[in-house]
Amino acid sequence: MEKEEMCMPPFPIIEDLPVDVEKRTIQLIQVFQRIHRIDFSAQLGISKGEFVTLTILAEYHKEHPKEEGVYVSYIAKKQGVANSQISRMLKGLEEEGLIGRKVAKEDRRNTYVFLTKRGNQVLQEIKQRMEQHYCRVMERFGEENMEELIRLFNEMVNIMEEEI
């Protein structure tokens, strides 16, 4: 093997891709970014991060009903962010009465976070509104199109995973 070949990456660099492949790659990335940027915050009254946090607390309580709550670090890890970011968000959620905090009896350095009744009610209302939104989208998009889209996305993801 020549030295030049050994230094070549095992994958094509985007500049070396044929125009149609580069164009499709960019289009695909842009579509995923558009989907990711859809923000229901204005309609829901809370941010995406707050919604995810409330959902994490509700799911944890459902799986562990006898536990007092979760540690801040658990929420941060689930969201892939720093504890300090979660702590700031939790302060706002607590001021709104959506979550509560309780100092852990076994280790007073730790605090449990839990969903309040009001927080659970708000979460259920938000989920209902989101479900109604997705129902309208699916109704307009069509059941067959949705099934085909899901099938195609799964096929593409399978290929992407195989190619890594």
C-alpha positions in Angstrom: 0.0 0.0 0.0 1.3 3.4 -0.9 1.7 6.2 1.7 -0.9 8.4 0.1 -3.6 5.6 0.3 -2.9 5.1 4.0 -3.6 8.7 4.8 -7.0 8.8 3.0 -10.0 8.6 5.3 -12.2 5.5 4.9 -15.1 7.7 4.0 -15.6 10.4 1.3 -15.2 14.0 2.4 -18.4 16.0 1.5 -16.5 18.2 -1.0 -15.6 15.0 -3.0 -19.2 13.8 -3.2 -21.0 14.0 -6.5 -23.2 17.1 -6.6 -26.5 15.1 -6.2 -25.3 13.2 -3.1 -24.0 16.4 -1.5 -27.3 18.2 -2.4 -29.4 15.3 -1.0 -27.3 15.2 2.2 -27.7 18.9 2.8 -31.5 18.6 2.1 -31.8 15.8 4.5 -29.9 17.6 7.2 -32.1 20.7 6.6 -35.3 18.8 6.9 -34.2 17.2 10.2 -33.2 20.6 11.5 -36.6 22.1 10.6 -38.3 19.2 12.4 -36.1 19.7 15.5 -36.7 23.5 15.5 -40.5 23.2 15.6 -41.2 24.8 18.9 -44.5 24.4 20.7 -43.4 26.6 23.5 -45.7 29.6 22.6 -48.8 27.3 22.5 -47.8 25.3 25.6 -46.6 28.0 27.9 -43.4 26.1 28.8 -40.1 25.4 26.9 -39.1 22.1 25.3 -36.6 21.5 28.2 -39.3 22.1 30.8 -41.7 19.8 29.0 -39.0 17.1 28.8 -38.2 17.6 32.5 -41.8 17.2 33.6 -42.1 14.1 31.4 -39.0 12.6 33.0 -40.4 13.2 36.5 -43.8 11.7 35.5 -42.3 8.6 33.9 -39.9 8.1 36.9 -42.8 8.3 39.3 -44.8 5.9 37.2 -42.0 3.4 37.3 -41.0 4.0 41.0 -44.2 5.1 42.7 -42.8 4.6 46.2 -39.8 6.8 45.8 -39.9 10.4 46.8 -38.5 11.8 43.6 -35.3 12.0 41.5 -32.0 13.7 42.0 -31.2 16.7 39.9 -28.3 14.7 38.4 -30.7 12.1 37.1 -32.7 14.7 35.2 -29.5 16.3 33.9 -28.1 13.0 32.7 -31.4 12.1 30.9 -31.3 15.4 29.1 -27.5 15.4 28.5 -26.9 18.8 30.1 -25.1 20.1 33.2 -26.7 20.0 36.6 -26.4 23.8 36.8 -28.6 24.2 33.7 -31.2 21.9 35.1 -31.1 23.7 38.5 -31.9 27.0 36.8 -34.8 25.4 35.0 -36.1 23.7 38.1 -36.2 27.0 40.0 -38.6 28.4 37.4 -40.7 25.2 37.4 -40.8 25.3 41.2 -41.9 29.0 41.2 -44.7 28.0 38.8 -45.8 25.3 41.3 -45.1 22.5 38.7 -42.4 20.7 40.7 -41.4 20.4 44.3 -38.1 19.7 46.0 -37.4 17.8 49.2 -34.1 17.4 50.9 -33.0 13.7 51.0 -33.2 12.3 54.6 -30.3 9.9 54.0 -28.0 12.6 52.6 -28.9 16.2 53.2 -26.6 17.3 50.4 -29.0 15.8 47.9 -32.4 17.0 46.9 -35.3 15.0 45.5 -37.3 16.6 42.7 -40.9 15.6 42.2 -43.9 16.5 40.0 -46.7 18.3 41.9 -50.4 17.7 41.3 -50.5 21.0 39.3 -47.4 19.9 37.4 -49.0 16.7 36.5 -52.2 18.5 35.4 -50.3 20.9 33.2 -48.3 18.0 31.7 -51.4 16.1 30.8 -53.0 19.2 29.2 -49.8 19.8 27.1 -49.7 16.1 26.1 -53.4 16.4 25.0 -52.7 19.5 23.0 -49.7 17.9 21.3 -51.7 14.8 20.5 -54.4 16.9 18.9 -51.8 18.7 16.9 -50.2 15.5 15.7 -53.7 14.1 14.9 -54.3 17.1 12.6 -50.9 16.7 11.0 -51.4 13.0 10.4 -54.9 13.5 9.1 -53.6 16.0 6.5 -50.5 13.9 5.7 -52.5 10.6 5.4 -52.1 7.2 7.1 -50.4 5.6 4.1 -47.9 8.4 3.7 -47.1 8.2 7.4 -46.6 4.5 7.3 -44.4 4.9 4.3 -42.4 7.7 5.9 -41.8 5.7 9.0 -40.8 2.6 7.0 -38.4 4.7 4.9 -36.8 6.4 7.9 -36.3 3.1 9.6 -34.7 1.7 6.4 -32.4 4.7 6.1 -31.4 4.6 9.8 -30.6 0.8 9.5 -28.4 1.5 6.5 -26.7 4.5 8.3 -26.0 2.3 11.3 -24.6 -0.5 9.1 -22.3 2.0 7.3 -20.7 3.4 10.5 
